[in-house]
Amino acid sequence: MRSFYPNCIPVQGAKNIAFYDLEKQKLKRFYKPDLLLSNDGVVPPAFDLQNIHENGLKLLEHHQLMMQKEDIHLLRSIQPSNFYRWKTPSFITNAVIELSQENGLLITGKFENLLTCIEKLRCKHVLLKVTTRVDPTHLKHLIDLIHHSFIHSVQLVLPFQEELYTDDFGSFIMNQPKIKCLIVESAPFKKNLEDKIFFYEHQLKSSIDKKPEQFITNLFLFSESQLHHTYFNRKLFVGANGEIKNAPECNETVGLIQNMEQPQQLIDLVKTSVFQKYWYVTKERCEVCKDCEFRHACIDNRVPHQRENGYWYHLEECNYDPYTGSWKSEAKPPA
């Protein structure tokens, strides 16, 4: 009898197989013929150790993905896995909020109301993007409000102004434990200060292109991906004009933050089927993605569209092709 370590999960793609080591939080990918007795290009519903040839077993053992024969008996004492039981107490797990003159969120009172809403949603992780110049003293006041809130982590994005590149403001940010990073856009220079404050010469832009180093391998994401879309699930976006959407990429607006007088109003919007439209679109239900070995490690911001047969697809093509096992910038491997 042979067995993988319980924390090592094989995920088959059309061309490759990836092993998700959820304990070490690493992902190892293998070309199918290097492991399997046959490779017909069809992704079987379940992975079977009986299909791995002897050299493939040795390769997996070399990468410490398989248990030693003398330890197999320990499997009897290991309880069944809870990998698929993803749960969270949060209505919203992460939010992207733009602070602007138009939506009023730069006003102290309205910003405090927003923090109250986020607290009621039990949202712990927030990206705040300020869209206009703000007096540093006022900005410090808003950040102090975050410090006393229930938010766990904040990424802050600001447009460049000279007052931000001072020892006083830099020291203030460095001493804010909840601010994990500050990004200053459109600066006249590029600089990294202690991996916490970053000045960029351009504006940040979202991209649909993937890179291997962006894939995340951990128990939380793997379990979430079984029943949810790992980008749209439990996300909230409030735009510069006050528009409330599931995510910046979504077309559906469900309300305006200016009209939210009570936290319960926002909670009610979040509970609507329109807002949650993409929450349960798993990669297993998306064309192409369902045949990709990275499908449980990928946070994909492309908006899915549904076909009449119930499956989903993307208008934008991913820069990784699971059928050739190659990236757009790479030459295709031999068949």
TALINBEL-V238676 format. One record per helix or strand of 3 or more residues. SS is the DSSP state (alpha for helix, beta for strand). FROM is the first residue (numbers start at 0). TO is the last residue. If there is no record, write none. Layout:
[[SS:FROM:TO] [SS:FROM:TO]]
This chain:
[[beta:7:11] [beta:15:20] [beta:25:30] [alpha:31:33] [alpha:48:50] [alpha:53:61] [alpha:68:76] [beta:93:98] [alpha:107:119] [beta:124:129] [alpha:135:146] [beta:152:158] [alpha:161:163] [alpha:166:173] [beta:178:184] [beta:190:192] [beta:196:198] [alpha:211:213] [alpha:218:226] [beta:234:237] [beta:242:244] [alpha:256:258] [alpha:262:269] [alpha:282:284] [alpha:288:290] [beta:303:305] [beta:311:313]]
